[in-house]
Every structure is written in structure tokens, then in C-alpha cells.
């Protein structure tokens, strides 16, 4: 059975959302000096490949601990939106007809820019798309920082029509849909797949995950 690791490795040099502190990995002990190797990890819950719960933007939203484990295994459909350009909206017409899947993986190709400032200038979902996904019970996974626009390293690149705030997050969370961000490798996966993205056992609004997909 083919397996696909859709997670970015955790490194001190990895991309983080603008304003977030970098990931820190420190060697706290070594075999040579201490008899055992110990690594300290200092990380934001939204760093790297991670999953967001409604508590991220909704004051009364569910945390990850309020979802059963089964909620983190998905029948996913991969949707090719790689034709959408930098900082352009993905609209309802870019998505397929409703199906029996419970997650849409939005493939933009922007994971190719991971580690560069260009990664901030990804396409984004309109609120209408997020509401459409929520109405059909779709959680959403993306190979970008998230479903809403990310501040650019060059504000001149930001379009006047870009939404303020996090409307796509809010619309998905209003329907208790989950959001999986900073995926990679979506160009290599089949159109339909089984995806597991287990968070850490945290009562929090987000958690890093190891996102692994298999063919159904």
C-alpha cells in the first residue's frame, strides 16, 4: 500500500507565519556527556504542518480535545487549483460537485515556495467557498499558510480586493470543520485518498500533526 507523507519536517529554519517566533531545537543533553540524548523543542501550535480547530478564531468554538479521534481521519478528495495565481481567490467554480468525501485537499502548488518569502503570496479561499465547504461538511486541507490571505513581505503585492481578518477560517469553523495547513507533496497523491492527521493530545486550538495519506 502506497503511503504519502504530506508533512514538512520540523526544523529551526522552517517557514513560520508572519509575526510568529521561529521554531527552536536545542540539544539539551548528549550521549557522550550525559549518557542519553535529549532535544528541547520550542514550537508554536500553528508551526509547520498543523490542524486548526474552531477555537482558533471563535470564542465559543471547539478545541481539538472536544473532537473524537475519528474526526482526524478523512476520506479526502484532492482538488487541483494550481492554475490560480499568486494572491488570487479560489472560487466555488474552481471546486468539484459535492461528493461523499469529508475533506477537500486544495492543491495550489505553493508548497514549492516553502522556505521563501514567496510562500506568503499564496492563493486563498473566498468566504463563499468556505461557506460552501462548510455547508457540505468538508474540512479543508491546503499546501499554504491557510485559507485566508497571508500578509506579504511586500505589501505592494497585496490586492485591494483581499478580505480583512480571517473570514474563510470563521466560515469553516462555524460548521465545526477542521483546517489542515502547510501540507506538501499534493502533486504526487491520487485524486482520492485516506488521510490521517492526528494532533498531539492537547486541549488547544491547534496542534502540529504528521499528515499521512494512503490510497483508498
N, C-alpha and C positions, 0 to 999 in steps of 0.2 A: 504494500500500500504506500503510495507516494505521500510524503509529508512536506509541508511548506512552512518554514519559519518566517513569519511576517513581522518580526520584531527587530528594531535597531539594537545593537549592542550598547550596554551602558558603559560609557567612557567619560573621562573628565573633559574631553574635547567636544562632546556631542552638542548638537543644536538644542537650545532651550528657548522657551517663549520669551519675547522681549520683556525685560524687567525682572525675569526670574534669575535667581542665583545659579551659577554653574553647578553641575554635579561634581562632588568631591569624592575621590577614592584615596584612602590613606592606608599605608602599611603600618598597622598598629603593633604587630609582632611578627617575627620570622622564626623559622625552624632553627636556623643557625644560632640565633641569640636567645630565643625564648622557649625552644622546644616545640613550638607549634606556630603555624601561620594564621594570622588574624587580619582581616581587612575591614576598615571602617568605611561605611557608605553614608554620605550625607546627600539626600536627594529630595526634591520637591515631588509631591504625589502626582504632579502633572508632567514630569520629565519623561522624555523618551516615549516609547510605545505604551500607552496607558488607556484606561477606561474611565469615563466620566459618568457619574450618577446625577439625578436631578438636584440633589442638594448643592451641586456646584453653583447654580445660579438662582435656584428657587428657595426662598426662606423656609417653606414648608415641604421641600422636596425630599424624596427618599435618599438615604445614604446607601452605600454599597452593601452594608450589613443587613439592610432590610430586603434585599433580593435573595431568593434561594440560589443555591449553586447552579441549578439547571438554567438559570437566567443568563449564564455566561457561556453557554454552548448554543451555537446558532446554525440554522440552515441558511446559508448565505448565498446571495446572487451577486456576482461581480459585474459592475456596470462600467463600460468604457466611456469616460468623459475626457479622454486625453486630448481631444480636439478643442477643448475650451482653453482660452489663453490666460495669460497672467492677469490676476485681479479681475477676471471676468466672472459673471454669475452663471451658475449651473441652474437651469430652469426645469420645470416639470416636463417640457418636451424632450429633454435630454434623458429622461428615465423611461424604463420599460413599463408595459402594462402591469397592473397588480398581479402578484403571484402568491403562492403558498409559503414563500420564504419569510423569515423573520428578521433578516438583516440585509441591507444593501451595502456592498463594498464599492465605494466611489473611487475608481481608478483615474487619477489625473496625470500620473507620471511625475508628480512633483517630488517624489522621494529621490529622484535623480539629483536634486539640488540640495539634499541633506548635507549639512555642514557648511553651507554658503549663505550669504545674505539673500540670495535669490529665493531661498526656501520660503521666506516670508511672503512672497508675492504670488501665492497660490490662488487658484480659483476658489470660489465659495458658493455655498448654497443660498438661494433666496429664501426668505421666510415662507413663501408659498410652497417651495419644495419641502422644507422641513415640516410644514403643516400637513402636506400630502403624505409624507413618510409616516408621521405620527398617526394620521387618520387610518392608515393601512397597517399599523402595528409594526413598522420597520424600525429597528435600531439601525444606526448608521456607522460605518467604518470608513476612514479616509486615509490617504497617504499624504496628509498635510497636517499643519498645526491644529486644524479644526474646521468646523463647518462655516464659521464666520470669518470675515477678513481679519488678517493679522497686520498690525502696524508695519509699514515698510521701513527699511533702513533709509530710504529716500522718500520723504513724504510727497514729493512731486509725482511719484508713480501712483499714488492713491487717487482713485476716481471720485468725482463729485457725487456719483450715484451710489457709492458704497454705504451700507447701513451703519448706523451708530449702535453701540452696545453689542449684545450677543443674541440677536433675535432668533437665529436658527437653533442655538442651544435651547433657548427658552421654549420654542415651539415643540421641539422633540421631548424635552423634559416634562412639558405639560401633559404628555401622554405616557409618561413613565418609560420612554425609550432611552436606551443607553447609547453612548457615543464613544467609539474607539478611534483614537487619534495616533498620528505618527506611525502608520503602517509602512511597510516596504515590501517590495517583491510582488506586487499585484499583477505585474505584466506576465508573470510565469504561472499563475494559477488558472485552473479551469473556470468556466463561467459559473458553475455551481459547485459548492464545496461545504464541508462541515468545518466550522471554525470554533475553536475553544480559546477563550481569553480570560483566564482565571485571575482575579485580583488577589492581592495579599489579604489576609484576614484582618482587615481594618474597618472600624466604624468611621468611615470618612467619605468625602465627596468624590474621591478619585484614587486610583492606585496604578502603579506600573503593572504590566502584565507580560507574560510570554504568550504571544498570539500564534497559535499553530493551526494550520488548516490541513485537511485530508480530503481526498476525492470521495464523493458520496458512494 
